[in-house]
Amino acid sequence: MVDFGRFLGPVLGPRGKMPKPVPASIKLDPLLERLQSTVKVGVKQQASVQIVVGSQDMSDEDIAENIETVLTVLDRNLEKGRSQIKSMFIKTTMGPVVRVI
């Protein structure tokens, strides 16, 4: 671990990608639950967002609620709100693509 920080620290540090050590006495269950319930939205080179909003065992209402939550977050973070969203599609893993907007 000492060599890791010494050699890769100058490269990973400015990018914010340094690992954070977890103390041995900490309970991992709350940490894992918090990390599993977060959603990371990233737009790199293309103006598209791909997000997992549900799983097969979820009800249709829960998935619709998750989609509304994502749209609410996008409304808050986009300059012009939902008017900047050109189209939206839903796709299951092996299923067809369905256009929503």
C-alpha positions in Angstrom: 0.0 0.0 0.0 2.9 2.3 0.6 4.2 1.8 -2.9 0.7 2.3 -4.3 0.4 5.8 -2.8 3.9 6.8 -3.7 3.8 5.8 -7.4 0.2 6.2 -8.3 -0.7 9.1 -6.0 0.6 11.9 -8.2 -1.5 10.4 -11.1 -4.7 9.4 -9.3 -4.8 12.2 -6.7 -5.6 15.1 -8.9 -8.3 13.1 -10.6 -10.0 12.3 -7.3 -9.5 8.5 -7.8 -7.4 7.6 -4.8 -8.8 4.7 -2.8 -10.1 5.5 0.6 -9.0 3.0 3.2 -11.8 1.5 5.4 -11.0 0.9 9.1 -11.2 -2.7 10.2 -13.7 -1.9 13.0 -16.3 -0.3 10.7 -19.5 -2.2 9.8 -19.8 -2.5 6.1 -23.6 -3.1 5.8 -24.7 0.6 6.1 -21.8 1.6 3.8 -22.8 -1.0 1.1 -26.5 0.0 1.3 -25.7 3.6 0.8 -23.4 2.9 -2.2 -26.0 0.6 -3.8 -28.8 3.1 -3.5 -26.8 5.9 -5.2 -27.0 6.6 -8.9 -24.1 8.2 -10.8 -25.0 10.1 -14.0 -22.2 10.8 -16.3 -22.1 12.6 -19.6 -18.6 12.4 -21.1 -18.4 13.1 -24.9 -21.9 12.4 -26.0 -25.0 14.2 -24.8 -26.7 10.9 -23.6 -27.4 9.5 -20.2 -27.7 5.8 -19.5 -29.1 4.8 -16.1 -30.3 1.6 -14.5 -33.7 2.4 -13.0 -35.0 -1.0 -11.9 -34.7 -4.8 -11.9 -36.8 -7.6 -13.0 -38.3 -8.3 -9.6 -39.6 -4.6 -9.2 -43.2 -3.7 -9.8 -44.1 -1.3 -12.7 -45.0 1.4 -10.2 -41.6 1.3 -8.5 -39.8 1.5 -11.9 -42.0 4.5 -12.9 -41.3 6.2 -9.6 -37.5 5.7 -10.2 -37.8 7.2 -13.7 -39.7 10.2 -12.3 -37.0 10.6 -9.7 -34.3 10.6 -12.4 -36.2 13.1 -14.4 -36.6 15.4 -11.4 -32.9 15.3 -10.8 -32.2 16.1 -14.4 -34.8 19.0 -14.2 -32.8 20.5 -11.3 -29.4 20.1 -13.0 -30.2 21.1 -16.6 -30.3 24.8 -17.5 -33.6 24.6 -19.4 -35.1 21.7 -17.5 -37.0 18.9 -19.4 -37.1 21.0 -22.6 -33.4 19.9 -23.1 -34.4 16.2 -23.1 -34.9 15.3 -26.7 -35.9 11.7 -26.3 -36.0 8.9 -23.7 -36.0 5.2 -24.2 -36.5 2.2 -21.9 -34.8 -1.1 -22.6 -34.6 -4.4 -20.7 -31.5 -6.4 -20.9 -32.6 -8.7 -23.8 -35.8 -6.9 -24.8 -36.7 -4.4 -27.4 -36.2 -0.6 -27.0 -39.4 1.3 -26.2 -39.5 5.1 -26.8 -41.1 7.1 -24.0 -40.5 10.7 -25.1 
